[in-house]
Amino acid sequence: MTKGRVATAVAAAIAFMFVAQTAFAQYPIPRGSLYCAGSQLVVNTGGTATFTATLRDLAGNPMPGQTGFFDIVSQNGAASLSTPVSTTDFTGTAGTSLFVDGAVGTIFVRAVNDGLECRALLNVIQPPPPPTFNIITPPPVINIIETPPLINIVSVIRPPSTGDAGLASTNQGSGYDILAGSVGVSVLLIVSIVLMLRHQDHRSPVTNHEGN
């Protein structure tokens, strides 16, 4: 190998080491992983969804107390986040809420932490129309009460006639009793008068004899 080739090889090695160090300074090796997830894939317009980002180290252990940054990458409407900055808890999870307006479409939310980045999407749809209920009103129930006809009963009392069954003989017997009683009284009265007259006739001659 000539001296010229050796010098060229050394210069190339030095240049490679310089480029590698520069690339490492600009793009550090990730210290772990970041996973994004949404509470749901589909939400109605005017609804709310939650996005979380979980940070773990290279061994898969959660990394609490780390700051995560959230932002909306793309959307069709004017959705907004409850907070753009959140700190990971003991499980290495940080989160934010997404408020959806009336626009339909797909929303992409991004989370970033110290060179790590992840995204999650949410589909916004119109809510289904409310169900239609046909209210059928039953006809009113009519209770028909049949009342018996009113009958006016008029009692007519007629005097008994000879043609009535059993009444003529009863009335006739009563008339005979009254007639018999009257005849008896009359006979007694006549007998009394006759006795009085005879008594007076007997007394009159005695009285005349004493006077003479």
Backbone torsions as a table, in degrees:
resi	resn	phi	psi	omega
1	MET	NA	129.8	-179.6
2	THR	-79.6	164.7	-179.9
3	LYS	-63.9	-31.5	180.0
4	GLY	-65.8	-41.9	179.6
5	ARG	-68.5	-37.4	178.3
6	VAL	-63.2	-43.8	-179.8
7	ALA	-63.5	-37.9	179.2
8	THR	-66.5	-40.3	180.0
9	ALA	-66.5	-40.7	179.0
10	VAL	-64.8	-42.2	179.7
11	ALA	-64.6	-37.3	178.7
12	ALA	-67.1	-39.1	178.9
13	ALA	-65.3	-40.8	178.7
14	ILE	-64.5	-41.3	179.5
15	ALA	-64.8	-39.3	179.2
16	PHE	-64.2	-42.9	179.3
17	MET	-63.5	-36.1	-179.9
18	PHE	-68.9	-43.3	179.3
19	VAL	-65.8	-40.0	179.9
20	ALA	-64.0	-42.6	179.2
21	GLN	-65.8	-37.5	178.7
22	THR	-65.8	-42.6	179.4
23	ALA	-65.7	-38.7	178.9
24	PHE	-65.6	-35.9	179.3
25	ALA	-68.6	-37.0	-179.2
26	GLN	-79.9	-37.4	-177.6
27	TYR	-125.7	83.7	-179.2
28	PRO	-65.5	153.3	178.0
29	ILE	-65.3	129.2	-179.3
30	PRO	-56.5	139.1	-179.3
31	ARG	-91.0	2.5	179.7
32	GLY	177.8	-144.1	-178.1
33	SER	-142.9	154.8	-179.8
34	LEU	-132.2	125.3	-177.5
35	TYR	-118.6	131.0	178.8
36	CYS	-105.6	147.6	178.2
37	ALA	-153.3	149.8	176.1
38	GLY	-112.1	153.0	-179.7
39	SER	-67.3	-21.0	179.8
40	GLN	-160.7	160.6	179.7
41	LEU	-94.3	-26.7	-177.5
42	VAL	-129.3	138.0	178.1
43	VAL	-141.8	148.4	177.6
44	ASN	-78.2	155.6	176.2
45	THR	-58.5	139.6	-176.3
46	GLY	82.5	4.8	-177.8
47	GLY	-93.4	-172.1	-177.7
48	THR	-136.3	141.7	176.6
49	ALA	-135.7	159.2	-179.7
50	THR	-116.4	135.7	176.3
51	PHE	-117.9	138.3	179.4
52	THR	-128.2	153.1	175.1
53	ALA	-131.3	126.4	-177.8
54	THR	-111.0	125.3	-177.0
55	LEU	-107.0	129.4	178.2
56	ARG	-133.4	153.3	178.3
57	ASP	-82.7	-174.7	-177.3
58	LEU	-64.9	-24.7	178.6
59	ALA	-85.9	-2.8	-180.0
60	GLY	88.8	8.6	179.5
61	ASN	-84.5	143.6	178.2
62	PRO	-65.4	148.8	-178.6
63	MET	-117.9	91.6	-179.9
64	PRO	-76.5	163.1	176.0
65	GLY	73.3	14.7	178.6
66	GLN	-98.8	148.6	-177.3
67	THR	-92.4	128.8	176.4
68	GLY	-115.0	143.3	-178.2
69	PHE	-115.3	131.1	-179.3
70	PHE	-116.7	143.8	172.5
71	ASP	-153.7	160.5	177.9
72	ILE	-92.7	120.3	-177.1
73	VAL	-79.2	-48.1	-179.2
74	SER	-150.5	150.4	178.8
75	GLN	-166.1	165.3	177.8
76	ASN	-98.7	-19.1	-177.0
77	GLY	-117.3	-138.4	-177.7
78	ALA	-128.5	50.4	176.8
79	ALA	-68.2	157.5	-177.8
80	SER	-142.0	159.1	179.1
81	LEU	-101.5	147.4	177.7
82	SER	-68.9	-35.5	176.6
83	THR	-153.5	138.0	177.7
84	PRO	-87.2	-10.3	-176.7
85	VAL	-128.8	135.3	179.4
86	SER	-148.9	150.7	-178.8
87	THR	-106.4	138.8	-178.8
88	THR	-69.9	143.9	178.3
89	ASP	-89.6	-163.8	-176.4
90	PHE	-66.9	-17.7	176.1
91	THR	-91.6	2.5	-179.0
92	GLY	78.2	18.6	-174.8
93	THR	-110.6	133.9	172.7
94	ALA	-123.2	152.3	-175.7
95	GLY	-148.8	167.2	176.1
96	THR	-152.2	161.3	179.5
97	SER	-107.2	145.2	179.8
98	LEU	-113.6	124.9	177.9
99	PHE	-102.3	121.0	-174.3
100	VAL	-98.6	139.5	176.6
101	ASP	-92.8	-150.5	-175.6
102	GLY	-91.1	4.2	-178.5
103	ALA	-88.0	138.5	177.1
104	VAL	-94.0	159.5	179.5
105	GLY	138.3	-162.4	-177.5
106	THR	-111.6	134.4	178.5
107	ILE	-116.4	130.7	176.4
108	PHE	-108.9	127.4	177.5
109	VAL	-115.0	136.2	-177.0
110	ARG	-117.8	146.3	173.7
111	ALA	-123.8	139.4	-177.1
112	VAL	-133.7	140.0	174.9
113	ASN	-153.1	110.4	171.8
114	ASP	46.8	54.0	177.2
115	GLY	89.3	-11.6	177.4
116	LEU	-95.8	144.3	-177.2
117	GLU	-145.5	144.0	174.2
118	CYS	-147.7	160.6	-178.4
119	ARG	-135.7	156.2	174.8
120	ALA	-142.5	150.8	-177.9
121	LEU	-119.1	160.1	179.5
122	LEU	-143.2	128.8	177.9
123	ASN	-95.7	127.1	-179.0
124	VAL	-105.8	127.6	-178.5
125	ILE	-129.2	164.0	173.9
126	GLN	-76.2	138.8	178.0
127	PRO	-67.3	149.1	177.3
128	PRO	-65.1	151.7	178.9
129	PRO	-64.6	150.8	179.0
130	PRO	-63.8	148.9	179.5
131	PRO	-65.3	147.3	179.2
132	THR	-99.3	126.9	-179.7
133	PHE	-110.5	124.7	174.2
134	ASN	-90.2	108.9	-178.7
135	ILE	-89.7	114.4	179.6
136	ILE	-101.0	116.3	-180.0
137	THR	-89.0	117.6	179.8
138	PRO	-68.0	149.6	177.9
139	PRO	-64.8	150.8	179.9
140	PRO	-64.9	146.1	178.9
141	VAL	-89.7	121.4	-179.1
142	ILE	-108.2	119.1	177.4
143	ASN	-90.4	112.8	-179.5
144	ILE	-94.9	115.5	180.0
145	ILE	-106.5	116.8	179.2
146	GLU	-85.2	118.4	178.0
147	THR	-94.2	139.7	179.0
148	PRO	-66.3	147.9	179.5
149	PRO	-64.9	146.8	179.2
150	LEU	-81.7	126.8	-179.9
151	ILE	-114.7	119.2	177.3
152	ASN	-87.6	113.2	-179.7
153	ILE	-95.9	116.4	179.8
154	VAL	-106.9	119.8	178.8
155	SER	-91.1	123.0	179.5
156	VAL	-112.6	120.9	179.5
157	ILE	-100.9	116.3	-179.6
158	ARG	-107.9	146.4	176.3
159	PRO	-68.1	145.1	-177.8
160	PRO	-64.9	142.8	177.3
161	SER	-118.2	170.1	-178.0
162	THR	-67.0	-19.2	-179.8
163	GLY	-84.5	-10.3	-178.7
164	ASP	-74.1	141.7	-176.8
165	ALA	-72.9	119.2	173.6
166	GLY	83.9	-14.8	-176.1
167	LEU	-89.6	-33.6	-177.2
168	ALA	-63.9	-42.5	-178.4
169	SER	-66.0	-36.0	-179.9
170	THR	-66.6	-46.5	-179.5
171	ASN	-66.8	-37.1	-179.9
172	GLN	-65.7	-39.9	178.1
173	GLY	-64.0	-37.5	178.2
174	SER	-65.4	-36.9	178.3
175	GLY	-66.0	-39.7	177.6
176	TYR	-63.1	-41.1	179.0
177	ASP	-61.1	-43.3	-179.6
178	ILE	-64.8	-41.6	-179.2
179	LEU	-64.5	-41.9	179.4
180	ALA	-64.1	-38.3	178.3
181	GLY	-65.1	-41.1	179.8
182	SER	-64.0	-42.9	179.1
183	VAL	-62.1	-40.1	-179.9
184	GLY	-63.7	-41.5	179.7
185	VAL	-64.6	-42.0	-179.6
186	SER	-62.8	-41.9	179.5
187	VAL	-62.6	-43.9	179.1
188	LEU	-62.1	-38.9	-179.2
189	LEU	-65.4	-42.4	-179.8
190	ILE	-64.4	-43.5	179.6
191	VAL	-60.8	-39.9	-179.5
192	SER	-64.3	-41.8	-179.3
193	ILE	-65.2	-42.3	179.7
194	VAL	-61.5	-43.9	-179.5
195	LEU	-63.9	-38.0	-179.8
196	MET	-66.2	-42.2	-179.5
197	LEU	-64.9	-40.5	-180.0
198	ARG	-66.9	-37.0	179.4
199	HIS	-64.9	-40.5	178.8
200	GLN	-66.8	-36.4	179.7
201	ASP	-64.4	-36.6	179.9
202	HIS	-70.4	-31.6	-176.6
203	ARG	-82.0	-28.7	-174.4
204	SER	-62.0	-44.9	-178.2
205	PRO	-65.5	-34.7	179.6
206	VAL	-64.1	-43.8	-178.8
207	THR	-63.7	-41.1	-179.9
208	ASN	-67.9	-33.7	-178.5
209	HIS	-68.6	-42.9	179.2
210	GLU	-64.3	-31.7	-177.8
211	GLY	-72.9	-28.7	-178.0
212	ASN	-77.0	NA	NA
